[in-house]
Each structure stands twice: as C-alpha cells, then as structure tokens.
Amino acid sequence: MKDATNRGQEWFVLVYKLPSEPSRYRASVWRKLKTAGAIYLQSGVAALPADPGAERVMRGISQEIRESEGVACLLRGDAVVDEVGLSEAFDQARDAEYSEVIERCRAFHAELGKERGEENFTFAELEENEEDLAKLEAWFGKIRARDRFGAPLLQEAEQALVSCREDLEVFAASVYEATSHESANH
C-alpha cells in the first residue's frame, strides 16, 4: 500500500459532458485521456497528476469538448480526502498496462522458442522479431512516460523487456551461425 509519499501532489480533474451523438467525440476524448494516462473517477470525470505536460493535454481536451458542443470544467488542486487512494488508482491503471507488456514478453519468448523448435533461423525471421521487440519497447516507453509514481510492476516490466532483448540476441547468434554453415556448405 502506498504511503503518503505523494502528499501535496496536485491533480487536474476534468469534469465533462458530451452529446451522445456523434459517438466519435466521446471516443476521441476517451482515447486522448487514456493516452495521457488519466484515470476515470466516474463517467465524465477524469484525473491526471498535474505537471506542465498534463496541463497542455487537459486544456486541449477541454477545448475539444467545448468545440464538440460539450461542457468541460477543468480543475487543478490537491486531493482533500483519499489522496493515497487516488495515487493507488493511478498506479493500478499503469500496472494493468505493465501486465500487458509482461504478457506480450512471454508471448515473444514463446515465439522465439517456436522458431528455434522449427529451426527457422533466417534473417527474415530475425528482422520480424526485431520489429516486434521494437514495438514492444516503444509501447513500454509510452506507458513509462505516463507513470508518474513508479507503479509496482514497472521494474518487472523493465526486466521482462531486458530478458526479451537477451533472448533475441541469442536467437540472432543462432541465425548468424546457421547462415554461416549454409554458406560454408555451398
């Protein structure tokens, strides 16, 4: 459980209402809030730890809501009650994302294992797996950027990616070895 280390943390709280149609406005706002790392306190109420980047995002989303014939009220301040709960909810949201990264890392290892079992040591396969790992690392980078407090699964996700990189290096060595044997036999 979190202690009071985030005491005094200011938050942006966006309270908004959008027309039900067209639904693309609600989807756009939801996507932007999710990308920023905001958590929903309830329908139409989202919170994000305050910093200059968060302010730009929340002001932009507020403007988009108003341009979409909605109503938006953006508040900034301290949590008066249950600040620890708010920080924990924020960490839980990040941990859910880190869990997905960890699961994808397991799938990455399984894919490399399958390729080893089939002895599919080709440069095309290596390149495909390098691209998959680069996407996974970029996704992790986005999550890490919105993880303001260092969620509990951060280190596990980081280690899972290191393990993927190491496994890919071993796979690459197998590809190089297999291709050098092929060229020696021709």
Rosetta blueprint (number, residue, H / E / L):
1 M L
2 K L
3 D L
4 A H
5 T H
6 N H
7 R L
8 G L
9 Q L
10 E E
11 W E
12 F E
13 V E
14 L E
15 V E
16 Y E
17 K E
18 L L
19 P L
20 S L
21 E L
22 P L
23 S H
24 R H
25 Y H
26 R H
27 A H
28 S H
29 V H
30 W H
31 R H
32 K H
33 L H
34 K H
35 T H
36 A H
37 G L
38 A L
39 I E
40 Y E
41 L E
42 Q E
43 S L
44 G L
45 V E
46 A E
47 A E
48 L E
49 P E
50 A L
51 D L
52 P H
53 G H
54 A H
55 E H
56 R H
57 V H
58 M H
59 R H
60 G H
61 I H
62 S H
63 Q H
64 E H
65 I H
66 R H
67 E H
68 S L
69 E L
70 G L
71 V E
72 A E
73 C E
74 L E
75 L E
76 R E
77 G E
78 D E
79 A L
80 V L
81 V L
82 D L
83 E H
84 V H
85 G H
86 L H
87 S H
88 E H
89 A H
90 F H
91 D H
92 Q H
93 A H
94 R H
95 D H
96 A H
97 E H
98 Y H
99 S H
100 E H
101 V H
102 I H
103 E H
104 R H
105 C H
106 R H
107 A H
108 F H
109 H H
110 A H
111 E H
112 L H
113 G H
114 K H
115 E H
116 R H
117 G H
118 E L
119 E L
120 N L
121 F L
122 T L
123 F H
124 A H
125 E H
126 L H
127 E H
128 E H
129 N H
130 E H
131 E H
132 D H
133 L H
134 A H
135 K H
136 L H
137 E H
138 A H
139 W H
140 F H
141 G H
142 K H
143 I H
144 R H
145 A H
146 R H
147 D L
148 R L
149 F L
150 G L
151 A L
152 P L
153 L L
154 L H
155 Q H
156 E H
157 A H
158 E H
159 Q H
160 A H
161 L H
162 V H
163 S H
164 C H
165 R H
166 E H
167 D H
168 L H
169 E H
170 V H
171 F H
172 A H
173 A H
174 S H
175 V H
176 Y H
177 E H
178 A H
179 T H
180 S H
181 H H
182 E H
183 S H
184 A H
185 N L
186 H L
